[in-house]
Amino acid sequence: MSRARLSGYVQRARVEVVTSFRSDHTPHQVASSFALGTFITMLPTLGVGLLLFVVLAYLLECVNKMALFASVLVFNPVVKWGVYLLSFSLGVLVLGPVEGVAVGEVPSLDAGTEIVVRLLVGNLILAVVATIGAYVTVYRLLLAYESDGLPVVEETVEEFVETITEEHDISLRDAE
């Protein structure tokens, strides 16, 4: 890869990162977008949630696409198994146990309506709690960022770009 091409990639990445922090969306819109993404991602949508993200991002200008899709990174498929186990446990706590099924077991959808109902009730409760927590957390982070964040972020991005460029220069010298 040529030095000019690498410099172009680094510059585009720098512009995108800084632009994302200068979003036209208000802190409320960004926090709401992340919270909405959290709610959808927490539910057992079997992959349909990502399609819903695309539709929402296309139809609604008030949705911050980066915040919406960032929720998928937090509640990824690996984390979802823990969410489902916790959901079932919470459902059992709220609705009572299912005869012949222990709380520590991972329920399957073909195990019966009693298990599915507990899973969905618990999952809905967890989704609401996680959505509220996600909104509050992101909103507070954005307010803190607005108060003193952009210069710090720009300095951090500049330092990162310089570090990458220096490391690349070293590797180019080594290769020659």
SEDOLO-735337 format. One line per field, with one value per atom (N, C-alpha, C): residue number from 0; atom name; x, y, z. Coordinates in nm, 3 decimals. Example, Ala and Ser with C-alpha at 12.3 -4.5 7.8 and 13.67 -1.06 7.14 Angstrom:
k = c(0  0  0  1  1  1)
a = c(N  CA  C  N  CA  C)
c1 = c(1.319  1.230  1.320  1.285  1.367  1.290)
c2 = c(-0.569  -0.450  -0.330  -0.225  -0.106  0.003)
c3 = c(0.780  0.780  0.780  0.708  0.714  0.787)
//
This chain:
k = c(0  0  0  1  1  1  2  2  2  3  3  3  4  4  4  5  5  5  6  6  6  7  7  7  8  8  8  9  9  9  10  10  10  11  11  11  12  12  12  13  13  13  14  14  14  15  15  15  16  16  16  17  17  17  18  18  18  19  19  19  20  20  20  21  21  21  22  22  22  23  23  23  24  24  24  25  25  25  26  26  26  27  27  27  28  28  28  29  29  29  30  30  30  31  31  31  32  32  32  33  33  33  34  34  34  35  35  35  36  36  36  37  37  37  38  38  38  39  39  39  40  40  40  41  41  41  42  42  42  43  43  43  44  44  44  45  45  45  46  46  46  47  47  47  48  48  48  49  49  49  50  50  50  51  51  51  52  52  52  53  53  53  54  54  54  55  55  55  56  56  56  57  57  57  58  58  58  59  59  59  60  60  60  61  61  61  62  62  62  63  63  63  64  64  64  65  65  65  66  66  66  67  67  67  68  68  68  69  69  69  70  70  70  71  71  71  72  72  72  73  73  73  74  74  74  75  75  75  76  76  76  77  77  77  78  78  78  79  79  79  80  80  80  81  81  81  82  82  82  83  83  83  84  84  84  85  85  85  86  86  86  87  87  87  88  88  88  89  89  89  90  90  90  91  91  91  92  92  92  93  93  93  94  94  94  95  95  95  96  96  96  97  97  97  98  98  98  99  99  99  100  100  100  101  101  101  102  102  102  103  103  103  104  104  104  105  105  105  106  106  106  107  107  107  108  108  108  109  109  109  110  110  110  111  111  111  112  112  112  113  113  113  114  114  114  115  115  115  116  116  116  117  117  117  118  118  118  119  119  119  120  120  120  121  121  121  122  122  122  123  123  123  124  124  124  125  125  125  126  126  126  127  127  127  128  128  128  129  129  129  130  130  130  131  131  131  132  132  132  133  133  133  134  134  134  135  135  135  136  136  136  137  137  137  138  138  138  139  139  139  140  140  140  141  141  141  142  142  142  143  143  143  144  144  144  145  145  145  146  146  146  147  147  147  148  148  148  149  149  149  150  150  150  151  151  151  152  152  152  153  153  153  154  154  154  155  155  155  156  156  156  157  157  157  158  158  158  159  159  159  160  160  160  161  161  161  162  162  162  163  163  163  164  164  164  165  165  165  166  166  166  167  167  167  168  168  168  169  169  169  170  170  170  171  171  171  172  172  172  173  173  173  174  174  174  175  175  175)
a = c(N  CA  C  N  CA  C  N  CA  C  N  CA  C  N  CA  C  N  CA  C  N  CA  C  N  CA  C  N  CA  C  N  CA  C  N  CA  C  N  CA  C  N  CA  C  N  CA  C  N  CA  C  N  CA  C  N  CA  C  N  CA  C  N  CA  C  N  CA  C  N  CA  C  N  CA  C  N  CA  C  N  CA  C  N  CA  C  N  CA  C  N  CA  C  N  CA  C  N  CA  C  N  CA  C  N  CA  C  N  CA  C  N  CA  C  N  CA  C  N  CA  C  N  CA  C  N  CA  C  N  CA  C  N  CA  C  N  CA  C  N  CA  C  N  CA  C  N  CA  C  N  CA  C  N  CA  C  N  CA  C  N  CA  C  N  CA  C  N  CA  C  N  CA  C  N  CA  C  N  CA  C  N  CA  C  N  CA  C  N  CA  C  N  CA  C  N  CA  C  N  CA  C  N  CA  C  N  CA  C  N  CA  C  N  CA  C  N  CA  C  N  CA  C  N  CA  C  N  CA  C  N  CA  C  N  CA  C  N  CA  C  N  CA  C  N  CA  C  N  CA  C  N  CA  C  N  CA  C  N  CA  C  N  CA  C  N  CA  C  N  CA  C  N  CA  C  N  CA  C  N  CA  C  N  CA  C  N  CA  C  N  CA  C  N  CA  C  N  CA  C  N  CA  C  N  CA  C  N  CA  C  N  CA  C  N  CA  C  N  CA  C  N  CA  C  N  CA  C  N  CA  C  N  CA  C  N  CA  C  N  CA  C  N  CA  C  N  CA  C  N  CA  C  N  CA  C  N  CA  C  N  CA  C  N  CA  C  N  CA  C  N  CA  C  N  CA  C  N  CA  C  N  CA  C  N  CA  C  N  CA  C  N  CA  C  N  CA  C  N  CA  C  N  CA  C  N  CA  C  N  CA  C  N  CA  C  N  CA  C  N  CA  C  N  CA  C  N  CA  C  N  CA  C  N  CA  C  N  CA  C  N  CA  C  N  CA  C  N  CA  C  N  CA  C  N  CA  C  N  CA  C  N  CA  C  N  CA  C  N  CA  C  N  CA  C  N  CA  C  N  CA  C  N  CA  C  N  CA  C  N  CA  C  N  CA  C  N  CA  C  N  CA  C  N  CA  C  N  CA  C  N  CA  C  N  CA  C  N  CA  C  N  CA  C  N  CA  C  N  CA  C  N  CA  C  N  CA  C  N  CA  C  N  CA  C  N  CA  C  N  CA  C  N  CA  C  N  CA  C  N  CA  C  N  CA  C  N  CA  C  N  CA  C  N  CA  C  N  CA  C  N  CA  C  N  CA  C  N  CA  C  N  CA  C  N  CA  C  N  CA  C  N  CA  C  N  CA  C  N  CA  C  N  CA  C)
c1 = c(0.086  0.000  0.090  0.060  0.144  0.118  0.216  0.206  0.092  0.073  -0.035  -0.171  -0.186  -0.313  -0.344  -0.243  -0.261  -0.297  -0.229  -0.258  -0.402  -0.450  -0.589  -0.688  -0.661  -0.749  -0.752  -0.634  -0.625  -0.699  -0.684  -0.752  -0.903  -0.952  -1.097  -1.150  -1.075  -1.117  -1.122  -1.023  -1.018  -1.141  -1.172  -1.287  -1.416  -1.432  -1.554  -1.570  -1.460  -1.468  -1.507  -1.440  -1.472  -1.614  -1.655  -1.790  -1.895  -1.868  -1.966  -1.988  -1.887  -1.903  -1.969  -1.971  -2.034  -2.170  -2.235  -2.362  -2.465  -2.555  -2.665  -2.775  -2.760  -2.861  -2.835  -2.943  -2.932  -2.893  -2.843  -2.813  -2.935  -3.052  -3.175  -3.198  -3.178  -3.198  -3.097  -2.971  -2.868  -2.896  -2.927  -2.956  -3.083  -3.182  -3.306  -3.279  -3.194  -3.160  -3.090  -2.996  -2.925  -3.022  -3.109  -3.207  -3.303  -3.349  -3.438  -3.366  -3.241  -3.162  -3.144  -3.124  -3.110  -3.237  -3.351  -3.479  -3.501  -3.480  -3.501  -3.403  -3.278  -3.175  -3.197  -3.251  -3.274  -3.388  -3.480  -3.593  -3.552  -3.617  -3.584  -3.647  -3.586  -3.642  -3.591  -3.497  -3.442  -3.383  -3.316  -3.250  -3.333  -3.462  -3.549  -3.521  -3.464  -3.431  -3.339  -3.242  -3.150  -3.223  -3.319  -3.400  -3.482  -3.533  -3.608  -3.518  -3.393  -3.297  -3.283  -3.269  -3.250  -3.374  -3.491  -3.615  -3.627  -3.600  -3.608  -3.507  -3.386  -3.281  -3.318  -3.384  -3.424  -3.544  -3.640  -3.764  -3.757  -3.678  -3.679  -3.549  -3.557  -3.437  -3.388  -3.476  -3.437  -3.354  -3.346  -3.270  -3.123  -3.037  -2.893  -2.851  -2.812  -2.781  -2.666  -2.563  -2.448  -2.488  -2.568  -2.612  -2.705  -2.792  -2.886  -2.811  -2.716  -2.643  -2.538  -2.495  -2.397  -2.454  -2.584  -2.645  -2.623  -2.608  -2.582  -2.445  -2.351  -2.218  -2.224  -2.311  -2.322  -2.397  -2.509  -2.592  -2.578  -2.459  -2.427  -2.477  -2.471  -2.523  -2.463  -2.338  -2.277  -2.343  -2.367  -2.431  -2.577  -2.640  -2.783  -2.816  -2.725  -2.753  -2.768  -2.682  -2.693  -2.822  -2.860  -2.985  -3.103  -3.103  -3.215  -3.222  -3.109  -3.108  -3.161  -3.115  -3.164  -3.312  -3.354  -3.496  -3.585  -3.544  -3.622  -3.627  -3.513  -3.509  -3.601  -3.599  -3.687  -3.833  -3.862  -3.999  -4.049  -3.961  -3.998  -4.022  -3.942  -3.958  -4.093  -4.132  -4.257  -4.379  -4.371  -4.489  -4.488  -4.378  -4.369  -4.299  -4.254  -4.177  -4.263  -4.192  -4.255  -4.218  -4.318  -4.293  -4.196  -4.091  -3.994  -3.882  -3.877  -3.771  -3.701  -3.568  -3.490  -3.454  -3.437  -3.407  -3.273  -3.175  -3.043  -3.035  -3.141  -3.141  -3.170  -3.115  -3.146  -3.269  -3.380  -3.502  -3.497  -3.562  -3.575  -3.718  -3.739  -3.873  -3.970  -3.921  -4.012  -4.046  -4.003  -4.027  -4.167  -4.243  -4.380  -4.410  -4.539  -4.583  -4.551  -4.550  -4.520  -4.380  -4.286  -4.148  -4.135  -4.198  -4.190  -4.251  -4.363  -4.427  -4.334  -4.270  -4.178  -4.057  -4.009  -3.896  -3.932  -4.047  -4.087  -4.118  -4.185  -4.215  -4.085  -3.997  -3.869  -3.786  -3.789  -3.714  -3.769  -3.899  -3.960  -3.921  -3.924  -3.884  -3.738  -3.650  -3.508  -3.487  -3.561  -3.546  -3.584  -3.692  -3.734  -3.629  -3.579  -3.477  -3.349  -3.306  -3.184  -3.202  -3.320  -3.347  -3.337  -3.396  -3.389  -3.244  -3.174  -3.033  -2.948  -2.974  -2.898  -2.922  -3.047  -3.079  -3.007  -3.022  -2.962  -2.810  -2.749  -2.603  -2.554  -2.611  -2.567  -2.597  -2.712  -2.747  -2.647  -2.616  -2.518  -2.380  -2.340  -2.210  -2.205  -2.314  -2.318  -2.317  -2.386  -2.383  -2.242  -2.176  -2.038  -1.948  -1.971  -1.892  -1.912  -2.038  -2.066  -2.002  -1.994  -1.940  -1.791  -1.715  -1.571  -1.508  -1.588  -1.536  -1.474  -1.526  -1.478  -1.330  -1.276  -1.132  -1.052  -1.096  -1.026  -1.034  -1.150  -1.167  -1.079  -1.078  -0.995  -0.847  -0.804  -0.664  -0.634  -0.724  -0.705  -0.698  -0.787  -0.786  -0.655  -0.611  -0.485  -0.368  -0.364  -0.256  -0.262  -0.381  -0.397  -0.346  -0.384  -0.341  -0.189  -0.131  0.015  0.082  0.028  0.085  0.079  -0.034  -0.050  0.047  0.055  0.144  0.290  0.329  0.466  0.495  0.401  0.421  0.433  0.354  0.361  0.494  0.539  0.668  0.779  0.773  0.875  0.871  0.750  0.739  0.782  0.759  0.806  0.958  1.021  1.166  1.224  1.160  1.207  1.196  1.091  1.069  1.166  1.214  1.303  1.443)
c2 = c(-0.117  0.000  0.123  0.218  0.337  0.431  0.514  0.609  0.709  0.752  0.847  0.784  0.658  0.589  0.574  0.532  0.518  0.651  0.756  0.889  0.928  0.894  0.923  0.849  0.719  0.641  0.700  0.732  0.787  0.920  1.004  1.133  1.116  1.023  0.998  0.945  0.856  0.803  0.916  1.003  1.116  1.205  1.237  1.323  1.258  1.127  1.056  1.055  1.032  1.030  1.167  1.270  1.406  1.444  1.408  1.439  1.371  1.248  1.178  1.247  1.315  1.389  1.524  1.570  1.698  1.675  1.571  1.531  1.642  1.646  1.743  1.701  1.586  1.536  1.589  1.614  1.661  1.543  1.572  1.462  1.374  1.433  1.356  1.260  1.307  1.221  1.108  1.138  1.034  0.931  0.979  0.888  0.807  0.870  0.799  0.694  0.726  0.630  0.509  0.532  0.420  0.339  0.408  0.338  0.256  0.311  0.237  0.114  0.132  0.019  -0.087  -0.042  -0.133  -0.213  -0.145  -0.214  -0.320  -0.282  -0.376  -0.493  -0.462  -0.565  -0.661  -0.613  -0.700  -0.799  -0.765  -0.854  -0.971  -1.085  -1.200  -1.188  -1.107  -1.080  -1.176  -1.262  -1.361  -1.297  -1.183  -1.116  -1.013  -1.010  -0.913  -0.772  -0.762  -0.633  -0.551  -0.615  -0.542  -0.483  -0.557  -0.502  -0.383  -0.393  -0.282  -0.159  -0.180  -0.069  0.003  -0.073  -0.014  0.067  0.013  0.083  0.212  0.203  0.322  0.428  0.386  0.481  0.548  0.476  0.532  0.627  0.591  0.668  0.788  0.780  0.884  0.962  1.092  1.175  1.199  1.188  1.216  1.102  0.990  0.875  0.892  0.882  0.883  0.741  0.721  0.587  0.522  0.601  0.545  0.496  0.573  0.532  0.412  0.410  0.299  0.168  0.169  0.046  0.011  0.109  0.082  -0.012  -0.011  -0.100  -0.247  -0.277  -0.416  -0.461  -0.368  -0.402  -0.437  -0.370  -0.395  -0.525  -0.542  -0.661  -0.755  -0.806  -0.894  -1.035  -1.125  -1.261  -1.336  -1.312  -1.379  -1.335  -1.207  -1.151  -1.193  -1.210  -1.243  -1.374  -1.473  -1.598  -1.573  -1.487  -1.450  -1.374  -1.289  -1.213  -1.308  -1.409  -1.503  -1.586  -1.627  -1.702  -1.616  -1.492  -1.400  -1.369  -1.358  -1.333  -1.446  -1.568  -1.682  -1.686  -1.660  -1.658  -1.551  -1.435  -1.326  -1.361  -1.422  -1.466  -1.567  -1.659  -1.757  -1.686  -1.586  -1.510  -1.438  -1.382  -1.306  -1.397  -1.501  -1.585  -1.720  -1.753  -1.882  -1.985  -2.093  -2.194  -2.278  -2.337  -2.432  -2.570  -2.656  -2.790  -2.866  -2.919  -3.000  -2.923  -2.791  -2.709  -2.630  -2.643  -2.570  -2.432  -2.335  -2.198  -2.189  -2.269  -2.263  -2.319  -2.382  -2.440  -2.333  -2.350  -2.260  -2.317  -2.244  -2.297  -2.289  -2.382  -2.376  -2.342  -2.290  -2.247  -2.364  -2.484  -2.597  -2.664  -2.605  -2.664  -2.633  -2.555  -2.531  -2.385  -2.357  -2.218  -2.160  -2.244  -2.194  -2.134  -2.199  -2.151  -2.027  -2.029  -1.915  -1.791  -1.806  -1.692  -1.633  -1.717  -1.669  -1.601  -1.659  -1.600  -1.462  -1.450  -1.322  -1.217  -1.255  -1.160  -1.109  -1.200  -1.161  -1.077  -1.113  -1.040  -0.899  -0.884  -0.752  -0.664  -0.720  -0.644  -0.602  -0.695  -0.662  -0.557  -0.568  -0.472  -0.331  -0.320  -0.188  -0.131  -0.212  -0.165  -0.126  -0.208  -0.179  -0.054  -0.034  0.083  0.211  0.211  0.328  0.354  0.249  0.264  0.314  0.263  0.305  0.452  0.495  0.636  0.726  0.698  0.783  0.788  0.673  0.667  0.748  0.724  0.794  0.943  0.979  1.121  1.194  1.135  1.198  1.206  1.101  1.105  1.216  1.233  1.338  1.477  1.495  1.626  1.657  1.557  1.577  1.605  1.538  1.560  1.701  1.748  1.882  1.990  1.966  2.070  2.091  1.985  2.005  1.904  1.836  1.720  1.739  1.829  1.831  1.862  1.962  1.982  1.860  1.796  1.678  1.565  1.545  1.440  1.469  1.594  1.629  1.607  1.642  1.618  1.469  1.391  1.246  1.185  1.230  1.180  1.219  1.343  1.388  1.302  1.276  1.192  1.051  0.997  0.863  0.859  0.960  0.966  0.976  1.060  1.074  0.942  0.872  0.744  0.643  0.634  0.540  0.575  0.703  0.746  0.715  0.743  0.714  0.565  0.484  0.339  0.292  0.351  0.313  0.356  0.476  0.522  0.428  0.381  0.289  0.159  0.106  -0.018  0.001  0.120  0.145  0.148  0.212  0.216  0.077  -0.005  -0.140  -0.224  -0.200  -0.280  -0.241  -0.116  -0.071  -0.119)
c3 = c(0.000  0.000  0.000  -0.086  -0.095  0.022  0.045  0.156  0.133  0.011  -0.021  0.002  -0.037  -0.018  0.131  0.209  0.354  0.416  0.374  0.426  0.395  0.276  0.239  0.328  0.354  0.442  0.583  0.633  0.769  0.777  0.675  0.676  0.671  0.588  0.581  0.714  0.778  0.909  1.011  1.007  1.100  1.081  0.957  0.927  0.975  0.952  0.994  1.146  1.217  1.363  1.417  1.369  1.417  1.376  1.254  1.208  1.294  1.335  1.417  1.551  1.600  1.725  1.703  1.582  1.549  1.485  1.521  1.462  1.476  1.377  1.382  1.478  1.537  1.630  1.769  1.840  1.978  2.068  2.189  2.281  2.307  2.313  2.333  2.216  2.093  1.976  1.971  2.003  2.001  2.110  2.230  2.341  2.312  2.254  2.218  2.111  2.015  1.909  1.967  2.058  2.120  2.206  2.279  2.363  2.278  2.167  2.078  2.022  1.982  1.935  2.042  2.164  2.277  2.297  2.294  2.313  2.206  2.080  1.970  1.979  2.009  2.015  2.130  2.241  2.357  2.333  2.246  2.221  2.132  2.148  2.064  1.925  1.841  1.708  1.601  1.636  1.543  1.416  1.435  1.323  1.251  1.275  1.209  1.262  1.381  1.440  1.352  1.289  1.201  1.080  1.028  0.918  0.965  1.085  1.143  1.161  1.199  1.210  1.076  0.971  0.838  0.800  0.825  0.793  0.876  1.005  1.091  1.050  1.020  0.979  0.848  0.759  0.630  0.644  0.727  0.736  0.830  0.934  1.037  1.040  1.011  1.014  1.156  1.253  1.391  1.452  1.383  1.433  1.395  1.496  1.473  1.438  1.313  1.264  1.339  1.371  1.440  1.580  1.651  1.784  1.777  1.678  1.663  1.642  1.548  1.517  1.622  1.701  1.808  1.913  1.930  2.029  1.996  1.868  1.827  1.878  1.884  1.934  2.083  2.156  2.300  2.325  2.259  2.280  2.161  2.142  2.031  2.059  1.961  1.980  2.099  2.131  2.246  2.376  2.388  2.509  2.518  2.403  2.402  2.475  2.471  2.543  2.691  2.746  2.886  2.913  2.819  2.831  2.833  2.747  2.742  2.871  2.922  3.047  3.162  3.167  3.270  3.250  3.124  3.094  3.145  3.118  3.164  3.317  3.380  3.526  3.583  3.523  3.567  3.543  3.428  3.400  3.501  3.542  3.645  3.777  3.808  3.932  3.934  3.820  3.811  3.800  3.716  3.689  3.759  3.824  3.891  3.805  3.868  3.795  3.700  3.606  3.514  3.565  3.580  3.632  3.541  3.602  3.529  3.463  3.481  3.421  3.531  3.537  3.636  3.580  3.671  3.631  3.559  3.595  3.534  3.394  3.347  3.212  3.109  2.990  2.880  2.810  2.814  2.754  2.602  2.537  2.392  2.357  2.238  2.200  2.186  2.161  2.146  2.280  2.389  2.521  2.574  2.505  2.548  2.571  2.568  2.582  2.718  2.821  2.956  2.962  2.900  2.899  2.812  2.696  2.604  2.667  2.735  2.801  2.907  2.988  3.090  3.028  2.920  2.849  2.795  2.733  2.674  2.779  2.887  2.994  3.057  3.091  3.148  3.052  2.924  2.824  2.806  2.808  2.797  2.915  3.035  3.154  3.143  3.106  3.090  2.981  2.872  2.762  2.806  2.883  2.932  3.027  3.119  3.214  3.141  3.047  2.971  2.885  2.830  2.748  2.830  2.947  3.035  3.075  3.114  3.152  3.037  2.916  2.798  2.769  2.776  2.749  2.848  2.976  3.080  3.065  3.043  3.030  2.911  2.794  2.673  2.682  2.735  2.748  2.838  2.951  3.042  2.980  2.909  2.840  2.736  2.662  2.561  2.622  2.732  2.799  2.850  2.906  2.951  2.831  2.721  2.600  2.547  2.545  2.495  2.580  2.709  2.796  2.776  2.748  2.729  2.636  2.558  2.487  2.351  2.266  2.129  2.117  2.187  2.174  2.221  2.326  2.376  2.273  2.213  2.113  1.992  1.945  1.829  1.858  1.981  2.017  2.020  2.073  2.080  1.940  1.852  1.715  1.646  1.666  1.606  1.655  1.786  1.842  1.784  1.770  1.713  1.569  1.490  1.350  1.343  1.427  1.428  1.464  1.563  1.604  1.491  1.426  1.314  1.201  1.170  1.063  1.097  1.222  1.264  1.257  1.302  1.297  1.152  1.065  0.924  0.863  0.898  0.847  0.889  1.012  1.062  0.982  0.957  0.883  0.738  0.680  0.545  0.539  0.638  0.643  0.659  0.744  0.765  0.638  0.559  0.439  0.327  0.328  0.219  0.233)
//
